[in-house]
Amino acid sequence: MRLQADMLVRRDEFQVRCQAEFGRGLHLVSGPVGSGKSSLALAMAGLLAHEGELLTEGINETLISFQFPEHQVTASRLDDELRSWSLEADELLSSLGLLERRGDDPLRLSRGTLKALNLACVIERNPDLLILDEPFSSLDCVAKESLCRKLETRRGITIIFSHERGILPKVDSLSQMRGGELESLGSPQDAIPRWEGAPPYLREALRQGAEPENVRLEDAMEALCRMRG
Amino acid sequence: MIRIKGLRHGVLDIPLLELSGSLVAVIGRNGAGKTTLLKLIAGLEEPEQGSILIDGRPPRELRVGWMGEHPDRTMLFSRVWDEISSSLRFTRVPVAEANERVMVTLESLQITHLRDRSISSLSGGEKALVALAAAMAGSPDILVLDEPDSHLDAPSAMLLQEAVLNSSCQRLLCTQDMDLASAAEELLLLADGKVISQGSPEKVFQGREESCFYPSMWRLRP
């Protein structure tokens, strides 16, 4: 299972280049607002034209979760919305505590709840390749942590495009957008010191001389503990 | 001072609440009623039941600076200068005075270099700072910010947070960033529309070390 990209995406006057390979596991692509993350995510999902090559191996189904979940809503009731993803509505709604609201318009949910619903749908579909554009924005910390745990146990390829600075999952690789290009930084431990968008807690751990093994807050705390003996 | 009495509105059920901090942060899970409460305090919605008074007056009698989660969706003008001066122009402030206040606001947020730019040429972080400037330029009695940082990257969020923390007017914001919340004077923790805890960050976060609501930077303290 593999995704290999050697492509150029043009959007108006802006262009973004990507030369990278993603295998099974969880990959974080970080970068500031406006650095081309969304364009790249859409192109990888096949929703935006690109030049060059995008090769897949062992990938049957690809799904993307948009940055703004309201752009992905197709039904006017929650249960119909879930059915539009070919999912069993009641079970998933009850796991989200939304069973009583099954007849409500999805656009009447609070933004965080709608985001959580959208993410639950794409994860439940269990695609081979899952692309997530800013999955953490608008979620509260409990929902962010639960999302991280679900992503960590997924079996396919998951690529997260995000500038999240609070709660992150344990990842297999780290990349960053820089000068209109995706720069692969490699495995997390080597990558963290070179990661320009590192969350404040990782920066603080580095500043104190610790070497976190991964990108989660726990990793920063563990590294500090080890260092302090 | 914000005084709420017998409030019932949507998910919110707040019998009595007094907020006196000059920077108040509202925190809580998605759907807890944070945005609804902010909209009521900003006067964007009227309570179904109960009353809200800010320094003794209803919100709609006050000058309110509002900034939502998606500032680029609520901007009215295509140029930075026009957007920031809009509230002053709408209230017929003389041009010379309005221009001066826009300049002072730009300087206080350190975004003077953006004055002649078009809104569409701004990055997300710059748009957020312009939206904050537009909300502040009318010298509001209260500044209400609904998750202003939730779509920003770390450097832009830092700039915005610094601007909010350094502002001298009365501020009320909601955020999912507990490190920002921990810098507020007063915290309000909501769950299912009800007030769960209120007070200083030390008081509200006390005993929550096991929950993700505890500020991450506090965990790294030696």
Chai-1 contact restraints between the chains, C-beta under 6 A:
chainA,res_idxA,chainB,res_idxB,connection_type,confidence,min_distance_angstrom,max_distance_angstrom,comment,restraint_id
A,P32,B,D153,contact,1.0,0.0,6.0,A-B,restraint_1
A,V33,B,S123,contact,1.0,0.0,6.0,A-B,restraint_2
A,V33,B,G124,contact,1.0,0.0,6.0,A-B,restraint_3
A,V33,B,G125,contact,1.0,0.0,6.0,A-B,restraint_4
A,V33,B,D153,contact,1.0,0.0,6.0,A-B,restraint_5
A,G34,B,S123,contact,1.0,0.0,6.0,A-B,restraint_6
A,G34,B,G124,contact,1.0,0.0,6.0,A-B,restraint_7
A,S110,B,N30,contact,1.0,0.0,6.0,A-B,restraint_8
A,S110,B,G31,contact,1.0,0.0,6.0,A-B,restraint_9
A,G112,B,N30,contact,1.0,0.0,6.0,A-B,restraint_10
A,T113,B,N30,contact,1.0,0.0,6.0,A-B,restraint_11
A,T113,B,G31,contact,1.0,0.0,6.0,A-B,restraint_12
A,S137,B,S150,contact,1.0,0.0,6.0,A-B,restraint_13
A,S137,B,H151,contact,1.0,0.0,6.0,A-B,restraint_14
A,S138,B,S150,contact,1.0,0.0,6.0,A-B,restraint_15
A,D140,B,R29,contact,1.0,0.0,6.0,A-B,restraint_16
A,D140,B,N30,contact,1.0,0.0,6.0,A-B,restraint_17
A,D140,B,Q176,contact,1.0,0.0,6.0,A-B,restraint_18
A,C141,B,C212,contact,1.0,0.0,6.0,A-B,restraint_19
A,V142,B,R29,contact,1.0,0.0,6.0,A-B,restraint_20
A,E145,B,C212,contact,1.0,0.0,6.0,A-B,restraint_21
A,H163,B,D153,contact,1.0,0.0,6.0,A-B,restraint_22
A,R165,B,A154,contact,1.0,0.0,6.0,A-B,restraint_23
A,G197,B,A154,contact,1.0,0.0,6.0,A-B,restraint_24
A,Y201,B,S216,contact,1.0,0.0,6.0,A-B,restraint_25
A,Y201,B,L220,contact,1.0,0.0,6.0,A-B,restraint_26
A,E204,B,L220,contact,1.0,0.0,6.0,A-B,restraint_27
A,L217,B,S216,contact,1.0,0.0,6.0,A-B,restraint_28
A,M221,B,R219,contact,1.0,0.0,6.0,A-B,restraint_29
